[in-house]
Amino acid sequence: MDVLKKLFEQHFHAPPARIQPVQGDLGGSGRKIIRLANENVSAIGILYGVREENVAFLEFSRHFRRHGLPVPEIYAEDLDRGAYLEEDLGDTTLFEFLSMNRDGANIAAPVVEVYRKVVAVLPRFQVEAGRDLNYSASYPCASFDRQSIAWDLNYFKYYFLRLAAIPFSEQRLENDFSRLTDFLLSAPRDYFLYRDFQSRNVMLRNGQPFFVDYQGGRKGALQYDIASLLFDAKADLPPELRQQLLDAYLDRLSAFLDLDRDAFLHFYYAYVHVRLMQALGAYGFRGFYERKTHFLQSVPYALKNLRWLLHNTKLPIELPTLMEAFQGMLASEKLNGLASEAQNLVVRIFSFSFHRGSPQDETGNGGGFVFDGRSLPNPGREERFKTLTGKDAPVIEYLNQQESVHQFLAGVLSLVDASVTSYQQRGFKNLMVSFGCTGGQHRSVFLAEQLAKRLRIRNGLEVVVRHLELEKMGQ
């Protein structure tokens, strides 16, 4: 932590007044993400011990910025101590924005518009910036080659199929993998492959997308990244929207190269399959092997994508043993059990005024958590905030500057996270969390929104938020 403080002070010529961990490294990479800020500036500090991966991120970041791409500016670095300081792009990922603005398959127009912006930028990474990129900085390898594909397929075989107890013939599956690999490698592969181009790696600031976590990038085929985004299991995009966005991407891509759409689509769904298997391998490793159960909550969404693929697409090559394994996955009681668990828990979050009493639990479970926010600094005492609420940017900024608010939220998150995990494991269907303050307008609303934002990044939850005082005010 001291190295980040030093980098901050050297770059901004003033020490940080606030230092707090950033929630969000749920991938288990071991990377520590820290926000450092004072009253004038804010930055994100990274602590990570893999030098080669840090070098790749820093090299790529500077290259992309030279091409005018929306990636974080690098402020300072100390590679010997595994640290660097970058631009703070805020806390809202595309995945969170999507989660907050959808009702099942109905996705709000502003979210669709952001997705359109994202797919419009992708060809600039792949073609424009990919032409003169220094691929020697890539980690762990410079291209998505036969070895890279073998790593992904074996990841899927050993950490998903084996651990989920899906039967298969080892030799026949290897034969299918070999045919699939030969086919994938016959696609043009002279482009930048972002590698993890998905909704959690797109940050939104003032409605505009910014891109992070491309340190695994390498040379590869165009199809992989758009497949990663559109078949991102957790995002659960409707098939019609996936097709619209694919068409928009191809329209944009045609401005950068002489595009043969039929040739592109000839390889596209094979890349969808390999990306899906890579993701399932990761879920299996983190969930079955490391027993981090929240990763298994993504499996039902991946299986939903797989079911759609098997019913609606046909690959140009025969992969009979792999298709049998897929059918075994869809029929697996063990995996279908995960699907039912993933839809079990509804978390209802309320804000209220203590003057009117705490909310009643209509599910019959007795009320859940009730947190008292009256000990925190009260924006309602200041004239400039009186007509605003805890959902308005000036109030959010004011409360975010209070160390006591962050300490309060950290305690709340620790308690609620533990209960959510336990409730999911035990098959409970409802959890209620209420925040009270004096007027029910500022602090309680802010706290409720912050908790909802954190919970929405977890799969297997339905998060419902109600602000009782704001409803009475017609807001």
Number of C-alpha atoms within 10 A of each C-alpha: 12 7 17 27 18 16 20 27 13 13 12 15 10 15 16 21 13 14 19 14 12 14 11 14 11 12 11 9 8 12 15 17 18 19 21 23 21 15 9 8 13 21 24 25 28 20 21 17 16 13 15 16 19 22 18 22 22 23 18 22 24 16 18 21 15 10 13 11 18 16 23 20 17 18 17 18 21 14 17 8 13 20 21 22 27 21 16 17 22 14 14 15 22 23 22 23 22 22 21 18 15 13 10 10 11 10 17 14 11 13 19 15 11 18 22 16 17 23 23 17 19 23 25 19 18 22 18 17 20 22 14 10 19 14 19 11 21 23 20 14 16 17 22 20 16 13 12 14 20 15 12 19 23 17 20 24 24 14 21 25 22 14 16 17 13 20 12 16 12 10 10 14 19 17 16 18 20 17 14 23 20 12 15 23 16 10 17 14 17 16 21 28 27 25 19 21 24 24 23 22 18 23 23 20 14 7 15 12 20 19 23 19 17 21 23 17 25 28 23 24 24 25 21 25 25 26 23 23 24 24 24 25 23 21 21 19 21 15 14 9 15 17 13 12 22 18 14 16 20 18 15 17 21 13 10 13 11 8 13 10 12 9 11 16 12 12 22 20 19 23 22 24 20 22 23 23 22 21 23 28 24 21 26 28 21 19 22 19 14 11 12 14 17 19 21 25 23 25 24 24 22 22 20 14 21 22 15 12 15 13 8 8 10 11 15 12 11 12 17 13 19 19 14 16 18 18 15 17 22 18 12 14 12 13 20 16 11 16 20 13 21 23 17 18 20 18 21 19 24 26 31 28 22 17 11 13 9 17 20 11 15 9 11 8 11 11 16 15 16 16 16 18 23 16 11 16 14 18 21 19 9 8 9 11 17 13 10 16 22 26 17 14 11 15 21 19 11 14 22 13 15 13 14 14 17 14 12 16 16 12 11 16 16 10 12 19 16 10 15 20 13 12 16 22 14 11 14 14 17 20 22 22 22 25 26 28 23 18 20 25 26 29 32 29 32 24 28 26 20 16 20 22 18 15 19 20 19 19 19 24 21 19 19 14 17 16 23 19 19 18 9 8 9 6 9
